[in-house]
Amino acid sequence: MEKNRLPANGSVIRFMRTDENEWKEGEFDEQNQMFIEIYSTELVTHNSSDILKWEYLEDRE
């Protein structure tokens, strides 16, 4: 992942916020530049500026 690159719209990813040490799984909404958690009981979104790092789930080993 390049530092300033964002995932493709609708991509299934995992991401880590700058203020947390745990990975969250979600999707990326390109139009709103938001990371959306997919395993949350309520809609939880994260601004792209709050994300420390991310990776595509299919790239994980």
C-alpha positions as CSV (number, residue, x, y, z in Angstrom):
1,M,0.0,0.0,0.0
2,E,1.3,3.4,-0.9
3,K,1.0,6.0,1.9
4,N,-1.5,8.3,0.2
5,R,-3.3,5.8,-2.0
6,L,-6.9,4.8,-1.1
7,P,-8.6,1.5,-1.9
8,A,-10.9,1.1,-4.9
9,N,-14.6,1.8,-4.3
10,G,-16.4,-1.0,-2.6
11,S,-13.3,-3.0,-1.8
12,V,-13.3,-5.4,1.1
13,I,-10.4,-4.3,3.3
14,R,-9.1,-4.3,6.8
15,F,-7.8,-1.1,8.3
16,M,-6.3,0.3,11.5
17,R,-7.1,3.7,12.9
18,T,-4.3,6.1,14.0
19,D,-5.6,6.0,17.6
20,E,-6.2,2.2,18.0
21,N,-4.1,-0.9,17.8
22,E,-6.6,-3.3,16.4
23,W,-7.6,-4.2,12.8
24,K,-11.2,-3.7,11.7
25,E,-12.7,-5.2,8.6
26,G,-14.9,-3.2,6.2
27,E,-15.5,-1.6,2.9
28,F,-14.3,1.6,1.3
29,D,-16.8,4.2,0.1
30,E,-14.9,6.3,-2.5
31,Q,-17.6,8.9,-2.9
32,N,-17.6,9.9,0.8
33,Q,-13.9,8.9,1.4
34,M,-15.0,6.8,4.3
35,F,-14.1,3.4,5.7
36,I,-17.2,1.4,6.8
37,E,-17.1,-1.4,9.3
38,I,-18.9,-4.5,8.1
39,Y,-19.0,-6.5,11.4
40,S,-20.7,-3.8,13.5
41,T,-24.3,-4.0,14.8
42,E,-24.7,-0.3,13.9
43,L,-23.4,1.7,11.0
44,V,-19.8,2.8,11.9
45,T,-17.8,4.9,9.5
46,H,-14.2,6.2,9.7
47,N,-12.8,9.2,7.9
48,S,-9.9,8.3,5.6
49,S,-7.7,10.9,7.4
50,D,-8.1,8.8,10.6
51,I,-6.7,5.6,9.0
52,L,-3.1,4.7,9.7
53,K,-2.9,1.7,7.3
54,W,-5.1,-0.6,5.3
55,E,-4.8,-3.6,3.1
56,Y,-7.1,-5.6,0.8
57,L,-8.4,-8.7,2.5
58,E,-7.6,-10.8,-0.6
59,D,-3.9,-9.7,-0.3
60,R,-3.6,-11.2,3.3
61,E,-1.9,-14.5,3.8
